[in-house]
Amino acid sequence: MGPKRELKFALESFWDGKSSAEDLEKVATDLRASIWKQMADAGIKYIPSNTFSYYDQVLDTTAMLGAVPDRYSWTGGEINLSTYFSMARGNATVPAMEMTKWFDTNYHFIVPELAPSTKFSYSSHKAINEYKEAKALGVDTVPVLVGPVSYLLLSKAAKGVEKSFSPLSLLSSILPVYKEVIAELKAAGASWIQFDEPTLVKDLESHQLSAFSAAYAELESALSGLNVLVETYFADVPADSYKTLTSLSSVTAYGFDLERGTKTLELVKSGFPAGKYLFAGVVDGRNIWADDLAASLATLQSLEAVVGKDKLVVSTSCSLMHTAVDLVNETKLDDEIKSWLAFAAQKVVEVNALAKALAGQKDEGLTLQQMLLLWPQEGRHHVSQMRRSRRLLLPSRALITAVLPPLALGWMRSRRSSTFRSFPRPPLDHSHRPWSSGESAVSTRQRRSLRRSTPMPSRRKLARLLRSKKSLTLMCLCTERRNDMVEYFGEQLSGFTFTANGWVQSYGSRCVKPPIIYGDVSRPNPMTVFWSKMAQSMTARPMKGMLTGPVTILNWSFVRNDQPRFETCYQIALAIKKEVEDLEAGGIQVIQIDEAALREGLPLRKSEHAFYLDWAVHSFRITNCGVQDTTQIHTHMCYSNFNDIIQSIINMDADVITIENSRSDEKLLSVFREGVVYGAGIGPGVYDIHSPRIPSKEEIADRVNKMLAVLDTNILWVNPDCGLKTRKYAEVKPALTNMVEAAKQIRAELAKAQ
């Protein structure tokens, strides 16, 4: 995105028709040149290219292969921006492709849709164009491609295709395109090529591992004369995958995440193929703490004895797209905390410093960054006795939490419709400024003064917003927040600090600015109670208190690494628990505690699932274990594969859960078709809020009818996939109007059928 999100603003200007494709490309070209130069100036030898993207690298690979679904009416030739962005975002007539999380990160990718009839052709020359672009600047790069096997394993069967179809069966069909790309890169002078095969860190079946052997054997002649790096990241590589990978004769180098893959380190030490390169990922690419250079150097020295001095390459653990860009842009951070940090630009320097130290060269920066981080040890919360539940079981609670009128539009126990987070964000006014631009949280006295001095603009704005929602006859309303759903709460909790420009891409042009958790977490003062009570006083309809759950705050922050993540999560849970109880005491009877990122944090190895889900679900239950049974607890999850953790979702014991459903073609509903019984309220989303496309009343009604085929009317809610803050009012109002009209229509049909 650039250090100041330059690409984000260029993309959104282009999408809004305010600038041309040439304007967009100019910004992109300047960013690429700047990044390549920065790495070259830092002394990096293996500089990647084709890692830049207008939306996401998997979608770029789909474009390279010409695997465009039929609904986009692509007729062949080079993929243009119109087709590319239609696949990513949809358009006025066609929905977007499915989007889901990239492994266990908050980055999203566009899921390829494949069928036995899919025809592949070399349709995007982006990889060769960017290699030549860098070479013209005097930078010889390593072109990076998503590996053919991982691409297929990350794909899904297109809608209407037999369930028995496996995208992996198309391996022989996509390899000819890869051969064409390789041939062009060789002809242009490339000496290295990198294939990202991150699926190797997952638990793979024997036939999937065999696909890696088959693919790279088939590519061997095409790769002749090139150094070939296969890169893995985010976790340990299982022993059988390690054996398969290191047996590939066409591959000359292997990249491993040695920050999260400590067991992989032992595999390397116990046996590494002679004459091959090891790209040792010792600098953490997913967090913002300065590297413990002494420890990393010791690891590298131990590997040097195994691999050989000339075959060991110092590397980051993964792409640096998952961390903030450059610490030099942070002018307001506490100096001591800032001295503990390293963003992407600083991590590049760390890599070079380690390489110099390993070669015996002096580097002044090496000793400067070797420091022991002494975290506060006092004031830790103890939560061992907090494994409590609400008094009544869910079926009994359901009888006393019907806080909405029994004939309210839509469904709430078959009769309610809802938005479950924000409307589009209004323009920033003076009443919000103390919470913006990365500034520290203001004091309680300052907040109270602010409320007294500027109450009317905020009250008027809130009243207008509530009137808008009520005019749509939505029955469960919610308050609004100005900034990010994690940042808002982190600013008011102790143990957090914030950046001004620590942006990280989430999807497309959407960026987030993760808080930094550097110490023990607690809640000094109420965070949302004032605004929730004000909003509730303006309407007789239930006003939903809106909170972000502890697991989501944890997973969407840069987290201290001196204690287990679950301990930090329990501290956050206790802080949110206080807020929940204060909201209830203030008369708020419906409280939503979003856990959008609970599935995202699921470890990549199945052996680690149970432990994570146990403490994650426990953390959520801590937040609301003290409320009365008459208070209704909601939660929300989005853009992940939920079917494999449905029992844990049930164990969260929420009264109502809303889950993304429409963009993934109602994938969630399949778990209920297979016999899973869910007794709580559930709202599978009925339209995609990450697309500017406005769904028709008929389309939404069709989605609701599909839900009614597998879900009881007594538990169904009707709602969008997620919050609406990224959309314009001109898109939101007709979409919600159609949603409400669809709910009315089906309600009438149900009444007539009785």
Buried (B, 14 or more C-beta within 10 A) or exposed (E): BBBBBBBBBBBBBBBEEEBEEEEBBEBBEBBBBEBBBBBBEBBBBBBBBBBBBBBBBBBBBBBBBBBBBEBBEBEEEEBEEEBBBBBBBBBEEBBBBBBBBBBBBBBBBBBBBBBBEBEBBBBBBBBBBBBBBBBEEEBBBBBBBBBBBBBBBBBBBBEEBEEEBBBBEBBEBBBBBBBBBBEBBBEBEBEBBBBBBBBBBBEBEEEBBBBBBBBBEBBBEBBEEBBBBBBBBBBBBBEEBBEBBBEBEBBBBBBBBBBBBEBBBEBBEEEBBEEBBBBBBBBBBBBBBBBBBEEBBEBBEEBBEBBBEEBBBBBBBBBBBBBBBBBEBBEEBEEEEBBBBBBBBBBBBBBBBBBBBBEEEEBEBBEEBBEEEEEEEEEEBEBEEBEEEBEBEBEEBBEEBBBBBEEBBBBBBBBBBBBBBBBBBBEEEEBBEBBEEBEBBBEEEEBEEBBEEBEEEBBEBBBEBBEBBBEBBBBBBBBBBBBBBBBBBBBBBBBBBBBBBBBBBBBBBBBBBBBBBBBBBBBEBBBBBEBBBBBBEBBEBBBBBBBBBBBBBBBBBBBBBBBEBBBBBBBBBBBBBBBBBBBBEBEBBBBBBBBBBBBBBBBBBEEEBEEBBEBBBBBBBBBBBBBBBEBBBBBBBBBBBBBEBBEBBBBBBBBBBBBBBBBBBBBBBEBBEEEBEBEBBBBBBBBBBBBBBBBBBEBBBEBBEBBBEBBBBEBBBBBBBBBBBBBEEEBBBBBBBBBBBBBBBBBEEEEEEE
